[in-house]
Structures are given as C-alpha cells and as structure tokens.
Amino acid sequence: MSETATQASPVFEARALSKTYGEGETAVHALRGVDLAVRRGEFIVLLGASGSGKSTLLNILGGLDIPSSGTLRFAEHQLSGASEAELTRYRREHVGFVFQFYNLIPSLTVRENVALVTDIASAPMAVDEAIGLVGLAARADHFPAQLSGGEQQRVAIARAIVKRPDVLLCDEPTGALDYQTGKLVLEVIARINQELGTTAVVITHNAAIAGMADRVIYLSDGAIQRIETNAHKLTPSELQW
Ligand SMILES: Nc1ncnc2c1ncn2[C@@H]1O[C@H](COP(=O)(O)OP(=O)(O)OP(=O)(O)O)[C@@H](O)[C@H]1O
C-alpha cells in the first residue's frame, strides 16, 4: 500500500456491526459487534473457521446484506439504514465482487462477458484493457468452456474491475483452484490492488495467503479475534502452502 493510502481516511468504517439470522431459539448470531476501519487502497485478508462470519461481513461491506444493528459507512455513503435502491446503486458504482465460482455466461465470449457490465457503469475502462490487466488478451474471443478454471476466474475478475470499482470483494477466489492456478489469480488481485489502487478484501481458508495482505483480520464466532499488520508484504509467488 502506498504512503498516501496509509494516510487516507477510512473507506469503510464499521461500528458495533451485528448480524442475526432468524429469531428466538433458532437465531444465529453471525456477527457480534464488529468494529473495523479499512483504509483506501488497503489489501485485507479475512481468515477464520467455517461459520465464523467472514461471508456475512463481506456481504454487508458489499451491500448484498444488511446489518441487524450497528453502523457502516463507505466513504460518504451511510450503508446502514440505506434503502434497497441505494444499496443497488452503491454496489453498481463502487463494488466489484469475485466469488469461488465464476458465474460466466457460457454462450458469450470472454470479451462479451466482460462487456456486459459496462452498460450500467458510469465510467468503465475499455473492455480490452480489463482483459489485458488479467493477462487474457490472447483469449478474448474464446468461450468459458475453452478456458481453464484459473482463466475463467481471471475473466470474472476482469468483469468485476472493468467498471473501476473502489473496492474489490473476493469470497474464496482460489477455493476451486489448484496451487499454481490459485497463485496466478492472487497475482491478478494483487496487481489490481497495486496498479489501480482498488481496496481489496479477500476471504480465504488458506492461511498462507495472509502473507500478501496489508492487514489480516481473524474472525472467530462472529467477532474480530485479532488483527495483524504485515510489516513486509509477500508477493503471491513468495507464498508457500
Ligand atoms: N441466510 C442465512 N440464514 C441463516 N443463517 C445464516 C445465513 N447466512 C449465514 N448464516 C449463518 O451465519 C453464520 C456465519 O456464516 P458465514 O457464511 O458468514 O460464515 P463464514 O465464516 O463465511 O463460513 P464459511 O467459511 O463456511 O463460508 C453461520 O453459522 C451460518 O450458518
């Protein structure tokens, strides 16, 4: 992260964020009082056991879910208490999502899959620029079925970043990929974070990935257990697992 990013004011600020699914005896407390500030341009890795609340936190940051209590602010937008229409606009203008499964449209080429989202973006980059950033210029006219899992995930990343989102939220982006392919995908996410200054929050089950983060947030039972800052960030090629 650059010096300016370190000094910038938080892009996300969460206070006492809680999320309860259901009610009464069957209530599940997915988040219990999370306080968190994320700086612009930061690379955050979220670690924690299954069920610790990682996806819930990421989905709330991305405006896909709403907290039961507490407050959440993104830059000048108050997300807690926002209407469904406001959250839709927030997601559209500011957030790129990458999930474990790529959700590409099989009948469209790489270029067409990425171009789809540019219609609703206010200032998208050129489709071929996004495809170039993820290293797939030579595959732009191919269909998803002609690509490896890692290449399909890179298309999904191109689709997420073509609209120039402020934040890139990734839920287990390498979960379905082998070691080498996973590293390539992580390299692309690190590149987007560094070259475009996109704030990145990445959920993983793989503790080794923590080495490439500015900060690692450990969730346990819906609460932040600890936060570690990496004095020296590793590149994905230096990670070993
Ligand atoms: N829509 C929902 N309805 C009811 N309970 C839910 C819902 N979504 C999540 N939960 C529960 O909230 C808790 C936190 O789930 P969450 O998916 O955030 O955990 P996670 O850390 O991302 O887990 P994993 O690593 O397995 O994906 C879990 O107990 C889960 O069962």
The ligand as a MOL file (V3000), in Angstrom:
LIG
                    3D

  0  0  0     0  0            999 V3000
M  V30 BEGIN CTAB
M  V30 COUNTS 31 33 0 0 0
M  V30 BEGIN ATOM
M  V30 1 N -29.0290 -16.5050 5.3220 0
M  V30 2 C -28.7110 -17.1150 6.4760 0
M  V30 3 N -29.6520 -17.5970 7.2830 0
M  V30 4 C -29.3440 -18.1960 8.4590 0
M  V30 5 N -28.0970 -18.3390 8.9140 0
M  V30 6 C -27.0930 -17.8710 8.1510 0
M  V30 7 C -27.3430 -17.2380 6.8900 0
M  V30 8 N -26.1490 -16.8680 6.3590 0
M  V30 9 C -25.2100 -17.2620 7.2250 0
M  V30 10 N -25.7690 -17.8690 8.3020 0
M  V30 11 C -25.0660 -18.3930 9.4830 0
M  V30 12 O -24.2510 -17.3670 9.9950 0
M  V30 13 C -23.0010 -17.8900 10.4520 0
M  V30 14 C -21.8620 -17.1980 9.7330 0
M  V30 15 O -21.9010 -17.5900 8.3530 0
M  V30 16 P -20.8430 -17.0810 7.2840 0
M  V30 17 O -21.2580 -17.6600 5.9650 0
M  V30 18 O -20.7010 -15.6350 7.3870 0
M  V30 19 O -19.5040 -17.7810 7.7950 0
M  V30 20 P -18.1230 -17.9830 7.0340 0
M  V30 21 O -17.0510 -17.6730 8.0260 0
M  V30 22 O -18.1140 -17.2340 5.7640 0
M  V30 23 O -18.1470 -19.5470 6.7570 0
M  V30 24 P -17.5110 -20.4040 5.5570 0
M  V30 25 O -16.0310 -20.2920 5.7150 0
M  V30 26 O -18.0180 -21.7990 5.8370 0
M  V30 27 O -18.0270 -19.8470 4.2760 0
M  V30 28 C -23.0620 -19.3990 10.2000 0
M  V30 29 O -23.4530 -20.0250 11.3960 0
M  V30 30 C -24.1340 -19.5260 9.1370 0
M  V30 31 O -24.7680 -20.7810 9.2330 0
M  V30 END ATOM
M  V30 BEGIN BOND
M  V30 1 1 1 2
M  V30 2 1 2 3
M  V30 3 2 2 7
M  V30 4 2 3 4
M  V30 5 1 4 5
M  V30 6 2 5 6
M  V30 7 1 6 7
M  V30 8 1 6 10
M  V30 9 1 7 8
M  V30 10 2 8 9
M  V30 11 1 9 10
M  V30 12 1 10 11
M  V30 13 1 11 12
M  V30 14 1 11 30
M  V30 15 1 12 13
M  V30 16 1 13 14
M  V30 17 1 13 28
M  V30 18 1 14 15
M  V30 19 1 15 16
M  V30 20 2 16 17
M  V30 21 1 16 18
M  V30 22 1 16 19
M  V30 23 1 19 20
M  V30 24 2 20 21
M  V30 25 1 20 22
M  V30 26 1 20 23
M  V30 27 1 23 24
M  V30 28 2 24 25
M  V30 29 1 24 26
M  V30 30 1 24 27
M  V30 31 1 28 29
M  V30 32 1 28 30
M  V30 33 1 30 31
M  V30 END BOND
M  V30 END CTAB
M  END
